[in-house]
Amino acid sequence: MKTDYNKLFYPTHPDNNDEFISLYNQAMKGTNCEQHHTDIKRLRFFSLFQLVKYSINKFKNYNFAECGCFKGQSTWGISKILQSFNFKNKFTVFDSFQGLSDIEKEDKNNVGVHKKGQYKSNYDDVKKNLSQFNFVELYEGWIPNRFKEVKD
């Protein structure tokens, strides 16, 4: 029998978590994001999904919010987790769907990396991709302008 040292020494690594890999792949497919996969993105999603599970276990009667969803892959994955916990509250998602705004001097760490319009997506496509989750509410527009419409 061959020993899988990766699983032995790194049991919490995302590649060793079949549940995460399945959810990540479903979210990519469910939002047509297969072409946007990177190893760093997979690690970010692993951390995000762990935080969602922790939060829903600890704070059962709270709403969720996401600022910026691009094509909805993270929203889809979070929604699937919430659904598995029989989530009955609101998951509010804000996005301009126009991509990034003008890069300002406050964004200096990202200048040259990100560009205006990057991460542009289509509201109707995202809404369709997330239609199976009746607790998701999409707010199209610039952050924080839409915040005032959401109470609690």
PyMOL commands that place a pseudoatom at each C-alpha (Angstrom):
pseudoatom trace, name=CA, resn=MET, resi=1, chain=A, elem=C, hetatm=0, pos=[0.000, 0.000, 0.000]
pseudoatom trace, name=CA, resn=LYS, resi=2, chain=A, elem=C, hetatm=0, pos=[1.361, 3.392, -0.999]
pseudoatom trace, name=CA, resn=THR, resi=3, chain=A, elem=C, hetatm=0, pos=[1.276, 6.141, 1.656]
pseudoatom trace, name=CA, resn=ASP, resi=4, chain=A, elem=C, hetatm=0, pos=[-0.194, 9.463, 0.591]
pseudoatom trace, name=CA, resn=TYR, resi=5, chain=A, elem=C, hetatm=0, pos=[2.191, 11.785, 2.421]
pseudoatom trace, name=CA, resn=ASN, resi=6, chain=A, elem=C, hetatm=0, pos=[0.324, 14.855, 1.221]
pseudoatom trace, name=CA, resn=LYS, resi=7, chain=A, elem=C, hetatm=0, pos=[-2.780, 13.734, 3.139]
pseudoatom trace, name=CA, resn=LEU, resi=8, chain=A, elem=C, hetatm=0, pos=[-0.708, 12.535, 6.063]
pseudoatom trace, name=CA, resn=PHE, resi=9, chain=A, elem=C, hetatm=0, pos=[1.206, 15.793, 6.594]
pseudoatom trace, name=CA, resn=TYR, resi=10, chain=A, elem=C, hetatm=0, pos=[-1.348, 18.304, 5.267]
pseudoatom trace, name=CA, resn=PRO, resi=11, chain=A, elem=C, hetatm=0, pos=[-4.789, 16.969, 6.268]
pseudoatom trace, name=CA, resn=THR, resi=12, chain=A, elem=C, hetatm=0, pos=[-6.398, 20.430, 6.129]
pseudoatom trace, name=CA, resn=HIS, resi=13, chain=A, elem=C, hetatm=0, pos=[-5.058, 21.278, 2.669]
pseudoatom trace, name=CA, resn=PRO, resi=14, chain=A, elem=C, hetatm=0, pos=[-7.940, 21.836, 0.205]
pseudoatom trace, name=CA, resn=ASP, resi=15, chain=A, elem=C, hetatm=0, pos=[-6.650, 19.113, -2.116]
pseudoatom trace, name=CA, resn=ASN, resi=16, chain=A, elem=C, hetatm=0, pos=[-7.239, 16.623, 0.705]
pseudoatom trace, name=CA, resn=ASN, resi=17, chain=A, elem=C, hetatm=0, pos=[-10.844, 17.611, 1.285]
pseudoatom trace, name=CA, resn=ASP, resi=18, chain=A, elem=C, hetatm=0, pos=[-13.191, 15.788, -1.098]
pseudoatom trace, name=CA, resn=GLU, resi=19, chain=A, elem=C, hetatm=0, pos=[-16.224, 17.767, 0.099]
pseudoatom trace, name=CA, resn=PHE, resi=20, chain=A, elem=C, hetatm=0, pos=[-14.502, 21.076, -0.692]
pseudoatom trace, name=CA, resn=ILE, resi=21, chain=A, elem=C, hetatm=0, pos=[-13.214, 19.903, -4.073]
pseudoatom trace, name=CA, resn=SER, resi=22, chain=A, elem=C, hetatm=0, pos=[-16.706, 18.771, -5.048]
pseudoatom trace, name=CA, resn=LEU, resi=23, chain=A, elem=C, hetatm=0, pos=[-18.295, 22.056, -3.930]
pseudoatom trace, name=CA, resn=TYR, resi=24, chain=A, elem=C, hetatm=0, pos=[-15.605, 24.157, -5.634]
pseudoatom trace, name=CA, resn=ASN, resi=25, chain=A, elem=C, hetatm=0, pos=[-16.046, 22.257, -8.908]
pseudoatom trace, name=CA, resn=GLN, resi=26, chain=A, elem=C, hetatm=0, pos=[-19.857, 22.488, -8.710]
pseudoatom trace, name=CA, resn=ALA, resi=27, chain=A, elem=C, hetatm=0, pos=[-19.619, 26.247, -8.120]
pseudoatom trace, name=CA, resn=MET, resi=28, chain=A, elem=C, hetatm=0, pos=[-17.309, 26.647, -11.130]
pseudoatom trace, name=CA, resn=LYS, resi=29, chain=A, elem=C, hetatm=0, pos=[-19.705, 24.683, -13.325]
pseudoatom trace, name=CA, resn=GLY, resi=30, chain=A, elem=C, hetatm=0, pos=[-22.832, 26.322, -11.933]
pseudoatom trace, name=CA, resn=THR, resi=31, chain=A, elem=C, hetatm=0, pos=[-21.503, 29.771, -12.829]
pseudoatom trace, name=CA, resn=ASN, resi=32, chain=A, elem=C, hetatm=0, pos=[-19.513, 28.958, -15.989]
pseudoatom trace, name=CA, resn=CYS, resi=33, chain=A, elem=C, hetatm=0, pos=[-16.237, 29.921, -14.299]
pseudoatom trace, name=CA, resn=GLU, resi=34, chain=A, elem=C, hetatm=0, pos=[-14.054, 26.949, -15.263]
pseudoatom trace, name=CA, resn=GLN, resi=35, chain=A, elem=C, hetatm=0, pos=[-11.808, 29.219, -17.333]
pseudoatom trace, name=CA, resn=HIS, resi=36, chain=A, elem=C, hetatm=0, pos=[-11.120, 31.430, -14.278]
pseudoatom trace, name=CA, resn=HIS, resi=37, chain=A, elem=C, hetatm=0, pos=[-9.611, 28.722, -12.053]
pseudoatom trace, name=CA, resn=THR, resi=38, chain=A, elem=C, hetatm=0, pos=[-6.225, 29.249, -10.385]
pseudoatom trace, name=CA, resn=ASP, resi=39, chain=A, elem=C, hetatm=0, pos=[-4.582, 27.498, -7.456]
pseudoatom trace, name=CA, resn=ILE, resi=40, chain=A, elem=C, hetatm=0, pos=[-4.614, 30.715, -5.434]
pseudoatom trace, name=CA, resn=LYS, resi=41, chain=A, elem=C, hetatm=0, pos=[-8.328, 31.153, -6.116]
pseudoatom trace, name=CA, resn=ARG, resi=42, chain=A, elem=C, hetatm=0, pos=[-8.959, 27.601, -4.922]
pseudoatom trace, name=CA, resn=LEU, resi=43, chain=A, elem=C, hetatm=0, pos=[-7.112, 28.345, -1.662]
pseudoatom trace, name=CA, resn=ARG, resi=44, chain=A, elem=C, hetatm=0, pos=[-9.109, 31.559, -1.149]
pseudoatom trace, name=CA, resn=PHE, resi=45, chain=A, elem=C, hetatm=0, pos=[-12.359, 29.671, -1.684]
pseudoatom trace, name=CA, resn=PHE, resi=46, chain=A, elem=C, hetatm=0, pos=[-11.264, 26.955, 0.757]
pseudoatom trace, name=CA, resn=SER, resi=47, chain=A, elem=C, hetatm=0, pos=[-10.752, 29.602, 3.453]
pseudoatom trace, name=CA, resn=LEU, resi=48, chain=A, elem=C, hetatm=0, pos=[-13.998, 31.375, 2.533]
pseudoatom trace, name=CA, resn=PHE, resi=49, chain=A, elem=C, hetatm=0, pos=[-16.065, 28.187, 2.671]
pseudoatom trace, name=CA, resn=GLN, resi=50, chain=A, elem=C, hetatm=0, pos=[-14.537, 27.256, 6.050]
pseudoatom trace, name=CA, resn=LEU, resi=51, chain=A, elem=C, hetatm=0, pos=[-15.462, 30.709, 7.395]
pseudoatom trace, name=CA, resn=VAL, resi=52, chain=A, elem=C, hetatm=0, pos=[-19.036, 30.339, 6.132]
pseudoatom trace, name=CA, resn=LYS, resi=53, chain=A, elem=C, hetatm=0, pos=[-19.414, 26.950, 7.830]
pseudoatom trace, name=CA, resn=TYR, resi=54, chain=A, elem=C, hetatm=0, pos=[-17.966, 28.312, 11.044]
pseudoatom trace, name=CA, resn=SER, resi=55, chain=A, elem=C, hetatm=0, pos=[-20.230, 31.379, 10.940]
pseudoatom trace, name=CA, resn=ILE, resi=56, chain=A, elem=C, hetatm=0, pos=[-23.438, 29.495, 10.211]
pseudoatom trace, name=CA, resn=ASN, resi=57, chain=A, elem=C, hetatm=0, pos=[-22.696, 27.085, 13.047]
pseudoatom trace, name=CA, resn=LYS, resi=58, chain=A, elem=C, hetatm=0, pos=[-21.933, 29.850, 15.527]
pseudoatom trace, name=CA, resn=PHE, resi=59, chain=A, elem=C, hetatm=0, pos=[-24.478, 32.494, 14.445]
pseudoatom trace, name=CA, resn=LYS, resi=60, chain=A, elem=C, hetatm=0, pos=[-27.562, 30.682, 13.198]
pseudoatom trace, name=CA, resn=ASN, resi=61, chain=A, elem=C, hetatm=0, pos=[-29.969, 33.639, 13.024]
pseudoatom trace, name=CA, resn=TYR, resi=62, chain=A, elem=C, hetatm=0, pos=[-27.885, 36.135, 11.082]
pseudoatom trace, name=CA, resn=ASN, resi=63, chain=A, elem=C, hetatm=0, pos=[-27.998, 37.296, 7.482]
pseudoatom trace, name=CA, resn=PHE, resi=64, chain=A, elem=C, hetatm=0, pos=[-25.052, 37.031, 5.096]
pseudoatom trace, name=CA, resn=ALA, resi=65, chain=A, elem=C, hetatm=0, pos=[-23.715, 39.642, 2.681]
pseudoatom trace, name=CA, resn=GLU, resi=66, chain=A, elem=C, hetatm=0, pos=[-21.161, 39.691, -0.110]
pseudoatom trace, name=CA, resn=CYS, resi=67, chain=A, elem=C, hetatm=0, pos=[-19.683, 42.758, -1.780]
pseudoatom trace, name=CA, resn=GLY, resi=68, chain=A, elem=C, hetatm=0, pos=[-18.724, 41.983, -5.344]
pseudoatom trace, name=CA, resn=CYS, resi=69, chain=A, elem=C, hetatm=0, pos=[-19.582, 38.633, -6.902]
pseudoatom trace, name=CA, resn=PHE, resi=70, chain=A, elem=C, hetatm=0, pos=[-18.193, 38.763, -10.478]
pseudoatom trace, name=CA, resn=LYS, resi=71, chain=A, elem=C, hetatm=0, pos=[-19.956, 35.792, -12.091]
pseudoatom trace, name=CA, resn=GLY, resi=72, chain=A, elem=C, hetatm=0, pos=[-21.296, 34.433, -8.807]
pseudoatom trace, name=CA, resn=GLN, resi=73, chain=A, elem=C, hetatm=0, pos=[-18.962, 31.507, -8.120]
pseudoatom trace, name=CA, resn=SER, resi=74, chain=A, elem=C, hetatm=0, pos=[-18.329, 32.402, -4.489]
pseudoatom trace, name=CA, resn=THR, resi=75, chain=A, elem=C, hetatm=0, pos=[-22.008, 33.321, -4.056]
pseudoatom trace, name=CA, resn=TRP, resi=76, chain=A, elem=C, hetatm=0, pos=[-23.027, 29.956, -5.496]
pseudoatom trace, name=CA, resn=GLY, resi=77, chain=A, elem=C, hetatm=0, pos=[-20.669, 28.051, -3.189]
pseudoatom trace, name=CA, resn=ILE, resi=78, chain=A, elem=C, hetatm=0, pos=[-21.699, 30.029, -0.104]
pseudoatom trace, name=CA, resn=SER, resi=79, chain=A, elem=C, hetatm=0, pos=[-25.359, 29.530, -1.020]
pseudoatom trace, name=CA, resn=LYS, resi=80, chain=A, elem=C, hetatm=0, pos=[-24.881, 25.788, -1.356]
pseudoatom trace, name=CA, resn=ILE, resi=81, chain=A, elem=C, hetatm=0, pos=[-23.340, 25.674, 2.126]
pseudoatom trace, name=CA, resn=LEU, resi=82, chain=A, elem=C, hetatm=0, pos=[-26.140, 27.831, 3.566]
pseudoatom trace, name=CA, resn=GLN, resi=83, chain=A, elem=C, hetatm=0, pos=[-28.725, 25.631, 1.869]
pseudoatom trace, name=CA, resn=SER, resi=84, chain=A, elem=C, hetatm=0, pos=[-27.181, 22.523, 3.450]
pseudoatom trace, name=CA, resn=PHE, resi=85, chain=A, elem=C, hetatm=0, pos=[-27.747, 24.162, 6.862]
pseudoatom trace, name=CA, resn=ASN, resi=86, chain=A, elem=C, hetatm=0, pos=[-31.413, 24.888, 6.025]
pseudoatom trace, name=CA, resn=PHE, resi=87, chain=A, elem=C, hetatm=0, pos=[-30.682, 28.624, 5.959]
pseudoatom trace, name=CA, resn=LYS, resi=88, chain=A, elem=C, hetatm=0, pos=[-33.866, 30.720, 6.293]
pseudoatom trace, name=CA, resn=ASN, resi=89, chain=A, elem=C, hetatm=0, pos=[-32.452, 34.261, 6.372]
pseudoatom trace, name=CA, resn=LYS, resi=90, chain=A, elem=C, hetatm=0, pos=[-31.193, 36.621, 3.661]
pseudoatom trace, name=CA, resn=PHE, resi=91, chain=A, elem=C, hetatm=0, pos=[-27.995, 36.483, 1.661]
pseudoatom trace, name=CA, resn=THR, resi=92, chain=A, elem=C, hetatm=0, pos=[-27.553, 39.962, 0.193]
pseudoatom trace, name=CA, resn=VAL, resi=93, chain=A, elem=C, hetatm=0, pos=[-25.095, 40.420, -2.681]
pseudoatom trace, name=CA, resn=PHE, resi=94, chain=A, elem=C, hetatm=0, pos=[-23.917, 43.789, -3.993]
pseudoatom trace, name=CA, resn=ASP, resi=95, chain=A, elem=C, hetatm=0, pos=[-22.183, 44.258, -7.341]
pseudoatom trace, name=CA, resn=SER, resi=96, chain=A, elem=C, hetatm=0, pos=[-22.069, 46.928, -10.031]
pseudoatom trace, name=CA, resn=PHE, resi=97, chain=A, elem=C, hetatm=0, pos=[-21.671, 44.251, -12.721]
pseudoatom trace, name=CA, resn=GLN, resi=98, chain=A, elem=C, hetatm=0, pos=[-19.578, 46.915, -14.506]
pseudoatom trace, name=CA, resn=GLY, resi=99, chain=A, elem=C, hetatm=0, pos=[-16.279, 45.649, -13.159]
pseudoatom trace, name=CA, resn=LEU, resi=100, chain=A, elem=C, hetatm=0, pos=[-13.887, 47.631, -11.042]
pseudoatom trace, name=CA, resn=SER, resi=101, chain=A, elem=C, hetatm=0, pos=[-14.333, 51.379, -10.757]
pseudoatom trace, name=CA, resn=ASP, resi=102, chain=A, elem=C, hetatm=0, pos=[-11.544, 53.864, -11.503]
pseudoatom trace, name=CA, resn=ILE, resi=103, chain=A, elem=C, hetatm=0, pos=[-8.328, 52.909, -9.756]
pseudoatom trace, name=CA, resn=GLU, resi=104, chain=A, elem=C, hetatm=0, pos=[-7.611, 55.582, -7.144]
pseudoatom trace, name=CA, resn=LYS, resi=105, chain=A, elem=C, hetatm=0, pos=[-4.451, 56.380, -5.214]
pseudoatom trace, name=CA, resn=GLU, resi=106, chain=A, elem=C, hetatm=0, pos=[-5.935, 54.445, -2.258]
pseudoatom trace, name=CA, resn=ASP, resi=107, chain=A, elem=C, hetatm=0, pos=[-5.668, 51.368, -4.470]
pseudoatom trace, name=CA, resn=LYS, resi=108, chain=A, elem=C, hetatm=0, pos=[-1.912, 51.882, -4.930]
pseudoatom trace, name=CA, resn=ASN, resi=109, chain=A, elem=C, hetatm=0, pos=[-1.044, 48.306, -3.961]
pseudoatom trace, name=CA, resn=ASN, resi=110, chain=A, elem=C, hetatm=0, pos=[-3.078, 47.078, -6.906]
pseudoatom trace, name=CA, resn=VAL, resi=111, chain=A, elem=C, hetatm=0, pos=[-2.150, 49.652, -9.541]
pseudoatom trace, name=CA, resn=GLY, resi=112, chain=A, elem=C, hetatm=0, pos=[-0.844, 47.842, -12.563]
pseudoatom trace, name=CA, resn=VAL, resi=113, chain=A, elem=C, hetatm=0, pos=[-2.505, 44.630, -11.451]
pseudoatom trace, name=CA, resn=HIS, resi=114, chain=A, elem=C, hetatm=0, pos=[-6.163, 45.586, -11.689]
pseudoatom trace, name=CA, resn=LYS, resi=115, chain=A, elem=C, hetatm=0, pos=[-7.830, 47.757, -14.305]
pseudoatom trace, name=CA, resn=LYS, resi=116, chain=A, elem=C, hetatm=0, pos=[-11.066, 49.684, -14.590]
pseudoatom trace, name=CA, resn=GLY, resi=117, chain=A, elem=C, hetatm=0, pos=[-13.763, 47.371, -15.888]
pseudoatom trace, name=CA, resn=GLN, resi=118, chain=A, elem=C, hetatm=0, pos=[-11.954, 44.208, -14.820]
pseudoatom trace, name=CA, resn=TYR, resi=119, chain=A, elem=C, hetatm=0, pos=[-14.417, 41.647, -13.380]
pseudoatom trace, name=CA, resn=LYS, resi=120, chain=A, elem=C, hetatm=0, pos=[-17.290, 42.973, -15.476]
pseudoatom trace, name=CA, resn=SER, resi=121, chain=A, elem=C, hetatm=0, pos=[-20.137, 40.481, -15.657]
pseudoatom trace, name=CA, resn=ASN, resi=122, chain=A, elem=C, hetatm=0, pos=[-23.772, 40.243, -16.671]
pseudoatom trace, name=CA, resn=TYR, resi=123, chain=A, elem=C, hetatm=0, pos=[-26.471, 40.740, -14.016]
pseudoatom trace, name=CA, resn=ASP, resi=124, chain=A, elem=C, hetatm=0, pos=[-29.016, 38.517, -15.809]
pseudoatom trace, name=CA, resn=ASP, resi=125, chain=A, elem=C, hetatm=0, pos=[-26.509, 35.660, -16.172]
pseudoatom trace, name=CA, resn=VAL, resi=126, chain=A, elem=C, hetatm=0, pos=[-25.577, 35.833, -12.487]
pseudoatom trace, name=CA, resn=LYS, resi=127, chain=A, elem=C, hetatm=0, pos=[-29.237, 36.014, -11.454]
pseudoatom trace, name=CA, resn=LYS, resi=128, chain=A, elem=C, hetatm=0, pos=[-29.992, 32.945, -13.566]
pseudoatom trace, name=CA, resn=ASN, resi=129, chain=A, elem=C, hetatm=0, pos=[-26.999, 31.036, -12.143]
pseudoatom trace, name=CA, resn=LEU, resi=130, chain=A, elem=C, hetatm=0, pos=[-28.216, 31.740, -8.604]
pseudoatom trace, name=CA, resn=SER, resi=131, chain=A, elem=C, hetatm=0, pos=[-31.943, 31.213, -9.234]
pseudoatom trace, name=CA, resn=GLN, resi=132, chain=A, elem=C, hetatm=0, pos=[-32.057, 27.948, -7.281]
pseudoatom trace, name=CA, resn=PHE, resi=133, chain=A, elem=C, hetatm=0, pos=[-31.267, 29.851, -4.063]
pseudoatom trace, name=CA, resn=ASN, resi=134, chain=A, elem=C, hetatm=0, pos=[-34.415, 31.749, -3.064]
pseudoatom trace, name=CA, resn=PHE, resi=135, chain=A, elem=C, hetatm=0, pos=[-32.663, 33.501, -0.152]
pseudoatom trace, name=CA, resn=VAL, resi=136, chain=A, elem=C, hetatm=0, pos=[-30.148, 35.322, -2.398]
pseudoatom trace, name=CA, resn=GLU, resi=137, chain=A, elem=C, hetatm=0, pos=[-30.949, 38.968, -3.128]
pseudoatom trace, name=CA, resn=LEU, resi=138, chain=A, elem=C, hetatm=0, pos=[-28.862, 40.717, -5.791]
pseudoatom trace, name=CA, resn=TYR, resi=139, chain=A, elem=C, hetatm=0, pos=[-28.404, 44.485, -5.625]
pseudoatom trace, name=CA, resn=GLU, resi=140, chain=A, elem=C, hetatm=0, pos=[-27.010, 45.944, -8.834]
pseudoatom trace, name=CA, resn=GLY, resi=141, chain=A, elem=C, hetatm=0, pos=[-25.074, 49.153, -8.305]
pseudoatom trace, name=CA, resn=TRP, resi=142, chain=A, elem=C, hetatm=0, pos=[-22.000, 50.674, -6.765]
pseudoatom trace, name=CA, resn=ILE, resi=143, chain=A, elem=C, hetatm=0, pos=[-20.902, 49.962, -3.223]
pseudoatom trace, name=CA, resn=PRO, resi=144, chain=A, elem=C, hetatm=0, pos=[-21.730, 51.618, -0.807]
pseudoatom trace, name=CA, resn=ASN, resi=145, chain=A, elem=C, hetatm=0, pos=[-24.564, 53.464, -2.600]
pseudoatom trace, name=CA, resn=ARG, resi=146, chain=A, elem=C, hetatm=0, pos=[-26.908, 50.458, -2.384]
pseudoatom trace, name=CA, resn=PHE, resi=147, chain=A, elem=C, hetatm=0, pos=[-26.255, 49.721, 1.310]
pseudoatom trace, name=CA, resn=LYS, resi=148, chain=A, elem=C, hetatm=0, pos=[-28.938, 52.126, 2.532]
pseudoatom trace, name=CA, resn=GLU, resi=149, chain=A, elem=C, hetatm=0, pos=[-31.619, 49.970, 0.867]
pseudoatom trace, name=CA, resn=VAL, resi=150, chain=A, elem=C, hetatm=0, pos=[-30.837, 47.029, 3.105]
pseudoatom trace, name=CA, resn=LYS, resi=151, chain=A, elem=C, hetatm=0, pos=[-31.915, 47.116, 6.707]
pseudoatom trace, name=CA, resn=ASP, resi=152, chain=A, elem=C, hetatm=0, pos=[-30.382, 44.949, 9.427]
for i in range(1, 152): cmd.bond("trace and resi %d" % i, "trace and resi %d" % (i + 1))
show_as sticks, trace
zoom trace
